C-alpha cells in the first residue's frame, strides 16, 4: 500500500491551521493538527479516501471560508515577491468590478507569523479557487469563442491600465468552474465532490456559462519599458529569437494569439492535451495577425476586440453550435451526432446563447 502520510512540504500548512482557522478559514482534515488517516486500521487504499489526496504543489492549498462556505486558494510567497504588490494594485483598483476585468482577484494578503515560519517573511495570497480552463473540454465552437472573447476583454482591461501581463500561456489561464458541477469539487479530482461522497454531475458551458481568469502576476508590470531579454513561459516570441528589445504590450498580443492557436487550432503545444481542432478556421486571419513576426504590425488589443466582434456577427447558428472535435477523431456517429444537435436545439429553445455569457461577464 503506497504511503500517503504527510509529506515534509505539507507540514507548513499543518502548523498554520490553528492561525488560519482564527482568521476564518477551514482546512481539510489532512491539514489539521492531530490528523489520523481515515484508512488507518481499515482495508482501504489511501487513494480512495478524501484525506489520502496529496498536494500537487505544496505552495498552494485550498480552504473553506467559514463566513460563507466559499472555497478559496492560498498561494504561499515571499513577502518581497513582486507578485504580492501587483496583486495589491489589481485588487484595489477603482474599477475592479469592470466586467472586462478577468484578473483573479486577491481577497486579502495574510502575513504568516514568524513563529510559524521563522526562516523567512512569508505571505499567503487568498485567491479564488480556480481550475484548469480546458477541463472539461469545450463542447462547441461557440464555447471556444467565449473563451477567446473573455481573454481579449481581460487583456484589454489590463492594457487600459498600462499593465502588461508578461506571461500569458496556457497554464496561466484558469476558470471558475463552479457552474459546471452540481457540488463543490475536490481539488485533487474535479470529478469528485469536495467531501469525496460521490462523483459530481457535469454540465456544459452553454448550459451553465463560466468565467475565465488570468493568474500569476509575478512578471506583470505597470507602465513597463521595453525588455532586452526574453521572459515568461512562451519563448516562441519572434523578438526573443532575434535578441532585440521587446515591447511587453505587443508580446502580450502575440502570446494570446499563440495560446489560442497552439491549444485550440494547430495542436502544436501538446497534441495529446490539445489536439488540432476542426471548426475554427475562420479565426486564421486574426490569429495570424496577432502573431506576426514584426511586432509593429500586430493589432492592439482594442483592434483585436473590434475585429473579433465583427467576426462573431458573421457566423451562422450552425457554425457556432457545431461540435468542437479533433481532426484525428473519427466523425461523430449518427447517434452521437443526433444527440449533439438535439441538445443544441434544446438550448436554443431555452434561450441559451450559442456563445455563452456568464453572469457579470
Secondary structure, 3 states (H helix, E strand, C coil): CCCCCCCHHHHHHHHHHHHHHHCCEECCHHHCCCCCCCCCCCCCCHHHCHHHCCCCCCCEEEEEECCCCCEEEEEEEECCCHHHHHHHHHHCCCCCCCCCCCECCEEEEEECCCCCCCCCCEEEEEEECCEECCCCCCCEHHHHHHHHHHHHHHHHHHHHCCEECCCCCHHHEEEEHHHHECCCEECCEEEEECCCCCECCECCCCCCCCEEEECCCCCCEECCCCECCCCCCCCCCHHHHCCCCECHHHHHHHHHHHHHHHHHCCCCCCCCCCCCECCCHHHHHHHHHHCCCCHHHCCCHHHHHHHHHHHHHCCCHHHHHCECCECCCCCCCHHHHHHHHHHHHHHHHCCCCCCCCCCCC
